[in-house]
Amino acid sequence: MPTSIDTSIDTGAQIDVASGTTGLRNLYYVRFGFAIVWAGLVVLVASTLNPASIGLLVIYPLFDAAAAVIDFRTSGTSRPRTPLYLNMALSFLTFLGLAAAATSGIPSVLTVWGAWAITAGIVQLVVAILRRRLGGQWAMILSGAISVVAGASFVLQAGGKASSLTNIAGYATLGGIFFLVSAIRLHRRATLRK
């Protein structure tokens, strides 16, 4: 039989998980919206490397790093933190790498983006697997796996003659859709708990 101390600890853990899940769901909705808008803008301006396309390219990993910081702050004790630290570092390094690669041309940008997609996909897989008890993570697991494959294709495309930035827009759109699916699943799960 639980004592009053045990009950308050259990209740606190339930509140922490519930508030963390709500924060994660809201973050996923924001990430979906950002990805869709960003992808649309990339399609409009990324036929060449120009100030607008370069700005869009470097803002994406900065947004990703900011999202990881928000995730870290809202996660409480219910979610793993080490992969979030790794994601923040990878995103910031990608920002620097893309800023440098943009001076060398589209193939260099695709190589950096591809390396980021591969490594971030692996981290996303780990985080989603560790969060599976929260629900709504199968889409994040699938997204991480697709990210690894897409990253490899970006690196391969960088070596080809038809290097293009528009495939990055498709990649971001698909990632955004996976965030939306996870947000909806987390929302439904929270509604069922009430």
N, C-alpha and C positions, 0 to 999 in steps of 0.2 A: 504494500500500500504506500503510495507516495506521500511524503510529508508536504507541508505548505511550501517549504523551500524548494523541493523537487518540482512541484507544480509551477511555481513562479519561474523556475529555470526553463522548464519545457515551454511554457507560454511565451517567454522571451525569445526562445529559439524559433517558435512558430511565427511570431511577429517579425523577427529578423528575416526569415525566409520569405514571408509574404511581402514585406516592404521591398526586399531585394528583388523579388520577382517582378513587382510593379515597376521598379526603376529599370530593370533589364528590358521589360516589355516596351516601356516608353522610349528607351534608347534605341531599341530595334526599329520602332516606327520612325524615329528621326533619321536613323541610318538609311532606311528605305527611301525616304523623301529626298535626302541628300544625294544618294546614288542615282536616282532617276533624273533629277535636275542636272546633276553633274554630267551624266552620260549624254543627255540631250545637248548640252552646251559643247561637249567634246565633238559630237557629230557635226555641229555647226562650224567649228573653228579649227579642227585638227587635221585638215588636209596637208598642212605643213607645220613645221615648228615656227611659231610666231609668238609674240608676247602673250597673246590670249591663251594659246594652247599650252605654252610653258607654265603660265600661271595656274591653269587648271590642273596640269600634271603634278605640280608641286603641292597644290592645296589638298589633293586627295589624301596623301599619306599624313599630312598634318591633321586633317580632320579625323583620320583613323586613330592617330595618337591621342587626340583630344577625347575621342569616344572611349578609348581604353582607360584614360584617366577617370572619366565619368563612371565607367563600369567599375573601376577599382574603388572609387569612393562610395558607390551605392551598393557594392557587393556584400558588405558586412563580412561576417565570418562564414557565410553559407557557401562561398565560392572560392575556388583556388585563385591565388594572387600571383604566384610566380609566373605563370604563362602571360598574365596581363603586363607584368614588368617587361617580359621578353617582347611582347607585341608593341609596347610603347617604344622600346629601343629600336626594333626593326623598322617601325614606321618613321621614326626620326632619321635613322640612317638612310632610308629610302628617299626621304625628302632631300637630304644632302646629295645622295647619288643621282637623283633625277635632275637636280639643279646643275650638277657638273655634266651629266650625260647630254643635257639639252644643247650644250655647245658643240657636241660632236655629231649630232644627227639622230634621226629616228631609230636606226638600228641600235645605237647605244641606249636610247631611252627604253626600247623594247627589252633589251637585255636586263637592265636594272629592274624594270617593272616585272619581268618574268621571274627574276630571282626573288623579288619581294613576294610575288604571288605564291611561289613554291614554299618559301619559309613561313609566310603568314598562314598559308593553308594548313601546314603541319601544326602550327600553334593553335589554329582554330579547331582543328580536329581534336587535339588534346583537351582544350577548354570545353568543347561541347560534350565530349565523352565524360569528363569529370562533372559536368552539370546535368547529366541525363536525368537525375532524380527531380530536377526542377520542372521537367517536361518541356515540350516544344523544341527539343534539341536535335531531332533527327534531321531537320532541314539544315542546321548549322554543321552537322557531321557531313552531310552530302555536299554542302557548300565548300567546306574545307578540302574535301577530296577533289572536287571540280577545280578548285583554286590551284591545287598542285598540278593537275593536268594542263590547265590553261596556262600556268606559268611556264611549263615546259614548252608549250606551243609558241608562246611569245619569244622565248629564247631561240627556238628553231626559226621562227619567222624573221627574227633579226638578221639571220645569216642569209636570208633569201633576197630575191630582187624586188619583191612586192611588199616591202615593209610599209605598214600603215598603222596609224594610231586608232583608227575607228574600231578595231577589234577590242581595244581596251574599254570602249564605251559599252559594248555588248557584255563584256565580263562584269563591269560595274552594275549593269542593269540586272543581270542574273543574280549577282550577289545581293542586290537590293531586294529582289523578289524573295530570296531565301530569308532575309531579315524580316520581311513582311509576314511570311508564312509562320516564322517562329513567334513573332509578336502576336499574331492572331491565336496561335495555339496556347501561348501563355495567358492571353486574355480569357480564352474559353476555359482553361483549367482554373483560373482564379474565380471565374463566375460559377463553376461547378462546386467549388469549395464553400461558397457562401450559402 
